[in-house]
């Protein structure tokens, strides 16, 4: 019997990605001992912070028992002050940067928000805390089969999927003209390009092109995992979906700037996951009905008929989606408010960062939940992730159970 190819799909969401670490930790440490050997990921596909999660897992696939603790330690080592590098700044240095940013003759290409706050420690973390040569080594040893990282090519807005596989070459890819796949040896630049939130983090140059966050067009990369051969998908979505739809109250006045920013950010983060799942389930129903009516021969004949136009065969794909049980913006809000109220003798830039984190801009626009790269928030996210995985325990046991 052919072994199923299990795919892990990790979506983007900035600092919210610590929730994914909680899911991984639960899978590696809290499932029954007899189940854990069956918890494997043959194909990894990630966007934005999900790409970083997948790259970390690919580099540590030879020591799965350590993956949950390793991811948690990575997230809880962060602090807002270090990620945005205000430590060591002064009012004079910040003012000088702002002055230079407004001088067109010194910035002929225009200025950028990250000229003022540099997320360089986050970049150093990606370079130093992921053992990049281990990805190729783990592929060669068969610990997993493929890794895909999705980005957005700034020149034309296309989704660029960077792929590293155990086998050379790429399978036939999507016929969508707005998606391009390239075989590469993945590096820190590919992960950073996938996670470069527009306007906030610097774009990343890979080869001759500049790239930004992959969430712009493909926040939950289901398609790359399927193209690489997954027939079971564990999908980690960072978007909270209430069990009961609640109609938001109508606005009684003109929306504030933070509210508008929030809606724009949410629209950017909105992905096609529900659409992709609906299509996947309809194809599953078609394949199952075909088998009931004509056996496997019917499915083979169907695939022969559509192969020239579709590019890949129909097959039954089992999926399990895990989402946060709480709105992660609500989880971030107390941490943001606490920072704003904190009495501090730190330098002025640090105090301003605290006030900005607790300001209406962050709290109303939900921006804080994406940018709060801070240990206390990360610990809450990891705890929530473990709780949400526990709530799906029986489904996870069934998903990873061997045939």
C-alpha positions in Angstrom: 0.0 0.0 0.0 1.3 3.5 -0.9 2.0 5.6 2.1 0.0 8.8 2.4 1.8 12.1 1.9 0.9 14.3 4.8 1.2 18.1 4.3 1.4 20.8 6.9 0.1 24.2 5.7 1.0 27.3 7.8 -0.6 30.7 7.2 0.7 34.2 7.8 -0.1 36.7 10.5 3.0 38.3 11.9 3.5 37.9 15.6 0.3 35.8 15.7 2.5 33.0 14.4 3.4 32.0 18.0 0.0 30.2 18.1 1.4 27.8 15.5 4.2 26.9 17.8 1.6 25.9 20.4 0.0 23.5 17.9 3.3 21.9 17.1 4.3 21.6 20.7 1.0 19.8 21.5 1.5 17.4 18.6 5.1 16.6 19.6 4.6 16.4 23.4 1.0 15.9 24.4 -0.4 13.3 22.1 -0.1 9.6 23.3 3.4 8.1 23.0 2.2 5.5 20.6 0.7 8.2 18.3 3.7 10.5 18.2 5.8 8.4 15.8 3.0 8.7 13.2 3.0 12.5 13.5 5.0 13.3 10.4 5.0 15.9 7.7 6.2 14.9 4.3 5.4 18.3 2.7 5.6 21.7 4.3 4.0 24.8 2.8 4.1 28.2 4.5 3.5 31.9 3.9 4.8 34.8 5.9 5.4 33.8 9.5 4.1 30.4 8.5 7.0 30.1 6.0 9.4 30.7 9.0 7.6 28.0 11.0 7.9 25.5 8.1 11.6 26.4 7.5 12.3 25.8 11.2 10.5 22.4 11.1 12.3 21.4 7.9 15.7 22.2 9.5 14.8 20.1 12.7 13.0 17.2 11.1 15.7 14.9 12.2 14.8 15.6 15.9 11.0 15.9 16.0 10.8 15.6 19.7 12.6 18.9 20.1 10.6 20.9 17.6 7.8 22.1 19.9 10.2 23.3 22.6 12.5 24.8 20.0 9.8 26.8 18.4 8.4 28.0 21.7 11.8 29.0 22.9 12.4 31.0 19.7 9.1 32.9 20.2 9.5 33.6 23.9 13.0 35.0 23.3 11.7 38.0 21.5 11.0 41.5 22.9 9.3 44.4 21.2 12.2 46.7 22.0 14.8 44.4 20.4 12.7 43.5 17.4 12.2 47.1 16.5 15.7 48.1 17.8 14.9 51.2 19.8 17.4 50.1 22.5 20.3 52.5 22.3 18.4 55.1 20.4 18.0 58.7 21.7 15.6 61.5 20.9 18.3 63.1 18.9 19.0 60.0 16.7 15.3 59.4 16.1 14.7 63.0 15.2 17.7 62.9 12.8 16.2 59.9 11.0 12.9 61.6 10.7 14.6 64.7 9.3 16.6 62.7 6.8 13.4 60.8 5.8 11.8 64.1 4.7 14.8 65.4 2.7 14.2 64.3 -0.9 17.7 65.2 -2.0 19.1 62.7 0.4 16.5 60.1 -0.4 16.0 60.2 -4.2 14.1 56.9 -4.1 11.7 58.1 -1.4 11.6 57.2 2.3 10.3 54.1 4.0 8.7 53.6 7.4 11.4 51.0 8.4 14.0 53.8 8.0 12.9 54.8 11.5 12.3 51.4 13.1 14.5 48.6 11.9 13.4 45.0 12.5 17.0 43.8 12.1 17.0 41.5 15.2 14.1 39.6 13.7 16.2 39.1 10.6 19.2 38.0 12.6 16.9 35.5 14.4 15.9 34.0 11.0 19.6 33.8 9.9 20.9 32.3 13.2 18.2 30.2 14.8 17.3 28.2 11.7 20.1 25.7 10.6 19.6 26.3 6.9 22.0 23.5 5.7 20.0 21.0 7.7 17.1 21.4 5.3 19.0 19.8 2.4 20.4 17.2 4.8 17.0 16.2 6.1 15.6 16.0 2.6 18.5 13.8 1.5 17.8 11.5 4.4 14.1 11.3 3.6 12.9 12.9 6.8 10.5 14.9 4.6 9.9 15.4 0.8 9.4 19.0 0.0 9.2 22.6 1.4 7.4 25.5 -0.3 7.6 29.2 0.6 5.2 31.7 -0.9 6.0 35.3 -1.5 4.7 38.3 -3.6 6.8 39.6 -6.4 6.6 43.4 -6.2 7.3 44.1 -9.9 4.1 42.5 -11.1 2.2 41.3 -8.0 2.5 37.6 -8.8 2.7 34.9 -6.2 6.2 33.4 -6.4 6.5 30.0 -4.7 10.0 28.9 -3.9 10.3 25.1 -3.7 13.0 22.8 -2.4 12.4 19.1 -2.9 14.1 15.8 -2.3 13.6 14.9 -6.0 15.0 17.2 -8.7 12.6 19.3 -10.7 9.1 20.4 -10.1 5.7 18.7 -10.7 3.4 20.4 -13.2 2.3 23.6 -11.5 -0.8 25.7 -11.5 -2.0 27.2 -14.8 -2.9 30.4 -13.0 -0.8 33.1 -14.8 -0.5 34.9 -11.4 1.4 32.1 -9.8 5.0 31.1 -10.5 7.0 28.2 -9.0 10.8 28.0 -8.9 13.0 25.3 -7.6 15.7 26.7 -5.3 17.9 25.9 -2.4 16.0 27.8 0.3 17.9 30.5 2.3 17.0 33.1 5.0 16.3 35.6 2.2 13.4 33.5 0.9 11.8 33.2 4.4 12.3 36.9 5.1 10.8 37.8 1.7 7.7 35.8 2.5 7.4 37.6 5.8 8.1 41.2 4.7 4.8 42.9 5.6 4.3 45.8 3.1 5.2 49.3 4.4 6.3 47.9 7.8 9.2 45.6 7.0 11.8 46.1 4.2 11.3 44.3 1.0 13.8 41.6 0.3 15.9 41.1 -2.9 16.3 37.6 -4.1 18.2 37.3 -7.3 17.2 40.3 -9.5 13.7 40.7 -8.0 12.2 42.3 -4.9 9.6 40.5 -2.9 7.2 41.2 0.0 4.9 39.2 2.2 3.1 36.3 0.4 -0.2 37.0 2.2 -1.1 39.6 -0.4 -2.3 36.9 -2.7 -1.8 33.5 -0.9 -2.0 33.6 2.9 -2.8 29.9 3.4 -0.8 28.0 0.7 -3.0 25.0 0.2 -2.4 24.8 -3.6 1.5 24.4 -3.3 1.0 21.5 -0.8 -1.4 19.7 -3.2 0.9 20.3 -6.2 3.8 18.7 -4.3 1.7 15.6 -3.7 0.0 15.9 -0.3 -3.1 13.8 0.0 -3.6 14.6 3.7 -3.5 18.2 4.8 -3.2 19.7 8.3 -4.0 23.4 7.8 -3.1 25.9 10.5 -5.1 29.1 9.9 -4.4 32.2 12.0 -7.8 33.7 11.3 -10.4 33.3 14.0 -13.7 32.2 12.8 -16.6 32.6 15.3 -18.9 29.6 15.5 -21.9 31.9 15.3 -21.7 34.8 12.8 -22.2 38.1 14.5 -23.2 41.2 12.5 -21.0 44.0 13.5 -22.8 47.2 14.7 -23.4 49.9 12.2 -21.1 52.9 12.4 -22.8 56.0 14.0 -20.1 58.4 12.8 -17.4 58.7 10.2 -14.8 55.9 10.8 -11.6 56.9 12.4 -8.3 56.4 10.7 -7.4 53.4 12.9 -10.6 51.8 12.0 -10.0 52.2 8.3 -6.5 50.9 8.7 -7.8 47.9 10.5 -10.3 47.1 7.7 -7.6 47.5 5.0 -5.2 45.2 7.0 -7.9 42.6 7.5 -8.7 42.7 3.8 -5.0 42.2 2.9 -4.8 39.3 5.3 -8.0 37.8 4.0 -7.2 34.7 2.0 -8.9 32.1 -0.2 -8.9 29.3 2.4 -12.6 28.9 2.6 -12.9 29.0 -1.2 -10.0 26.4 -1.6 -11.6 24.1 1.0 -15.0 24.3 -0.7 -13.4 23.3 -4.0 -11.3 20.6 -2.4 -14.4 19.1 -0.8 -16.4 19.2 -4.0 -13.5 17.3 -5.8 -13.5 14.8 -2.9 -17.2 14.2 -3.4 -16.7 13.8 -7.1 -13.9 11.2 -6.7 -15.8 9.3 -4.0 -19.0 9.2 -6.1 -16.9 8.0 -9.1 -15.4 5.2 -7.1 -18.8 4.1 -5.9 -20.2 4.0 -9.4 -17.3 2.7 -11.4 -14.4 1.8 -9.1 -10.8 3.1 -9.4 -11.0 2.5 -13.2 -13.5 5.4 -13.4 -11.2 7.8 -11.6 -8.3 6.7 -13.8 -10.3 7.3 -17.0 -11.5 10.7 -15.7 -7.9 11.8 -15.0 -6.8 10.7 -18.5 -9.6 12.8 -19.9 -8.8 16.0 -18.0 -5.0 15.7 -17.6 -4.4 17.8 -20.8 -6.4 20.7 -19.4 -6.1 20.4 -15.6 -2.4 19.6 -15.3 -2.8 17.3 -12.2 -5.0 14.2 -11.5 -8.1 14.2 -9.3 -7.6 12.4 -6.0 -9.2 12.2 -2.6 -7.5 14.6 -0.1 -8.3 14.4 3.6 -8.0 17.7 5.4 -8.2 19.0 9.0 -8.3 22.7 9.6 -7.3 24.1 13.0 -8.1 27.8 13.8 -7.7 29.9 17.0 -10.7 29.6 19.3 -10.3 33.3 20.2 -9.8 36.5 18.3 -6.0 37.0 18.5 -6.5 40.8 18.5 -8.5 40.5 21.8 -5.6 38.4 23.2 -3.1 41.1 22.3 -5.1 44.1 23.7 -4.3 43.6 27.4 -0.6 43.4 26.6 -0.7 46.6 24.5 -2.6 48.5 27.2 -0.2 47.3 29.9 2.7 48.7 27.9 1.1 52.0 27.5 0.5 52.3 31.3 3.9 51.0 32.2 6.0 53.6 34.1 9.5 53.4 32.7 12.9 55.1 33.1 13.9 53.9 29.7 15.1 56.2 27.0 12.6 58.3 25.2 12.4 56.1 22.0 11.5 53.1 24.2 8.8 55.0 26.1 7.4 56.2 22.8 7.3 52.7 21.5 5.4 51.6 24.6 2.9 54.4 24.1 2.5 53.6 20.4 1.9 49.9 21.2 -0.9 50.9 23.6 -2.3 53.7 21.4 -5.7 53.7 19.6 -3.8 53.1 16.3 -2.7 49.6 17.4 -5.7 48.6 19.5 -8.4 49.6 17.1 -6.6 48.7 13.9 -5.6 45.3 15.3 -2.1 46.1 14.1 -0.7 45.3 17.5 -1.6 41.7 17.3 0.5 41.4 14.1 3.5 43.4 15.3 3.6 42.5 19.0 6.8 40.4 18.8 7.0 40.1 22.6 7.5 37.2 25.0 4.4 37.7 27.2 2.0 37.8 24.2 3.9 34.9 22.6 3.4 32.8 25.7 -0.3 33.4 25.7 -0.5 32.5 22.0 1.4 29.3 22.6 -0.9 28.4 25.5 -3.9 29.1 23.3 -2.5 27.0 20.5 -2.0 24.0 22.8 -5.5 24.5 24.2 -7.0 24.6 20.7 -5.0 21.4 19.7 -6.3 19.7 22.8 -9.9 20.6 21.8 -9.3 18.8 18.5 -7.5 15.9 20.1 -9.7 13.1 18.8 -9.7 14.5 15.3 -5.9 14.8 15.4 -5.6 11.2 16.6 -7.7 10.1 13.7 -5.9 12.2 11.2 -2.5 10.8 12.1 -3.7 7.2 12.6 -2.0 4.8 10.2 -4.2 3.1 7.6 
